[in-house]
Amino acid sequence: MKKLPTAALNIILAAGCFFTAPAQQTETLKLGLDDLYKNKIFKQKGINTVRWMKDNEGYSALETNKNIGGKDIVSYNAKTGNREVLVSAENLI
């Protein structure tokens, strides 16, 4: 009867030797104010300025016009996802 707990303990100890997690590397990352503000390491990636329309049916956003390089003012319908250019960058230049 005493052999069963001893065998179980041996199995647990053996499993612990094989399934250990490797130690984390302790390399320190040195950040300065230039990295944060000038180099923009933590710059937000995603949607630019988005504003809900007054009719409560969609939202507007600024999107880069690939032909000109300026920004178009575009609206999206929240239900359908339809996109409409409200003001083209051509008209703003």
Legacy VTK file of the C-alpha trace (Angstrom):
# vtk DataFile Version 3.0
C-alpha trace
ASCII
DATASET POLYDATA
POINTS 93 float
0.000 0.000 0.000
2.854 2.374 0.751
4.341 1.824 -2.692
1.446 3.628 -4.438
2.009 7.070 -2.791
5.770 6.753 -3.293
5.320 5.900 -6.985
2.904 8.807 -7.454
5.398 11.170 -5.803
8.176 9.936 -8.095
5.993 10.507 -11.171
5.143 14.039 -10.058
8.800 14.864 -9.428
9.853 13.415 -12.786
7.117 15.362 -14.600
8.270 18.531 -12.871
11.741 18.086 -14.341
10.429 17.772 -17.913
7.716 20.414 -17.861
9.505 23.351 -16.271
9.175 26.765 -17.910
12.387 28.389 -19.080
13.543 31.404 -17.093
12.633 34.778 -18.523
15.387 36.848 -19.977
16.067 39.865 -17.818
17.169 42.321 -20.491
16.168 45.830 -19.492
14.707 48.150 -22.085
15.851 51.722 -21.704
13.324 54.290 -22.876
13.800 58.013 -22.960
11.499 60.945 -23.579
12.701 61.108 -27.176
11.521 57.535 -27.706
8.070 58.349 -26.384
7.444 61.745 -27.990
9.845 62.151 -30.908
10.244 58.548 -32.130
6.639 57.681 -31.146
7.352 54.111 -30.061
3.915 53.842 -28.445
2.015 55.584 -31.238
-1.625 54.615 -31.507
-2.459 52.490 -34.514
-6.033 52.338 -35.646
-8.915 54.606 -36.480
-8.174 58.301 -36.778
-10.725 60.892 -35.778
-14.226 59.392 -35.792
-17.323 61.430 -35.039
-20.909 60.300 -34.703
-23.248 62.042 -37.159
-26.146 64.184 -35.914
-28.716 61.899 -37.582
-27.503 59.038 -35.305
-27.323 56.666 -38.269
-23.598 56.667 -38.908
-20.223 58.227 -38.278
-17.671 60.265 -40.178
-13.939 59.744 -40.406
-10.866 61.230 -42.056
-9.237 58.923 -44.586
-6.152 59.415 -46.736
-6.860 59.978 -50.418
-4.257 57.827 -52.190
-4.358 59.882 -55.418
-3.719 63.269 -53.815
-2.303 62.463 -50.406
-4.786 64.687 -48.569
-7.628 63.612 -46.299
-11.188 62.875 -47.429
-14.122 63.345 -45.061
-16.016 60.066 -45.325
-19.252 58.877 -43.725
-20.245 55.314 -42.892
-23.742 54.033 -42.248
-23.706 52.101 -38.970
-26.309 49.524 -40.063
-25.202 48.780 -43.600
-21.540 49.803 -43.525
-22.008 51.803 -46.734
-19.247 54.336 -47.340
-19.796 57.791 -48.858
-17.222 60.510 -49.478
-18.730 63.711 -48.092
-15.848 66.051 -48.983
-12.994 64.956 -51.210
-9.442 66.057 -50.519
-9.463 67.629 -54.010
-12.071 70.120 -52.824
-10.062 71.028 -49.728
-6.858 71.926 -51.572
LINES 1 94
93 0 1 2 3 4 5 6 7 8 9 10 11 12 13 14 15 16 17 18 19 20 21 22 23 24 25 26 27 28 29 30 31 32 33 34 35 36 37 38 39 40 41 42 43 44 45 46 47 48 49 50 51 52 53 54 55 56 57 58 59 60 61 62 63 64 65 66 67 68 69 70 71 72 73 74 75 76 77 78 79 80 81 82 83 84 85 86 87 88 89 90 91 92
